[in-house]
């Protein structure tokens, strides 16, 4: 047989036999006049996706902080070229960001790192509180996490090191001492919480924790809750129930 793409002879064992190999079958190759006419005829009469739609144009703006020129859509409210130029960027805003937030014994925690640190301090009778107020100067706004005496305890996940350093220097210029803790600095706190508390996910320790989704086990009929919505039509409350259910399906009897 002759391959339709490379015109070489082949045994016809690949696919439908039209091509000699996968590479030839997947290759677009040159578009013939006949092919182009066929596509053109098919597309005639189709309504363009942007017909009667208003296309928002780009415009140039000057950053209010660094005076850099940047492009945005005319309908955008953006007035800073990047987050760091925004004086309100960063800091503690309740419920902001992607971290699991909540209250533990009435103390707000902006992440599970903060939660673990706070639990350790409370269990060891350490005196601390949430920082109240804002430290700001020269278009830099810093809202610390916690404070112990005159020392700020800042607990960070993935924030840029340079940005953290800028805020640290600002706080130190105002007379504060600053201790920055990342995950690798919280090993004893994590070990303490894992050893002394029972949970599947650490955010379950928040005061107001409550699973979001209710399910009914298809094996025992028991109602149970989870933090995520199951994508499956058949759900189980435990591995034991899952095994029993599959045994019934396979053997027709409970094991």
Secondary structure by P-SEA (a helix, b strand, c coil): ccccccccccccccccccccccccccccccccaaaaaaaaaaacccccccccbbbbbbbbbbbccccbbbbbcccccccccccccccccccccccccccccccccccccccaaaaaaaaaaaaabbbbbccccccccccbbbbbccccccbbbbbbccccaaaaaaaaaaaaaabbbbbbbccccaaaaaaaaaacccccccccccccccccbbbbbcccccccccccccccccccccaaaaaaaaaaaaccccc
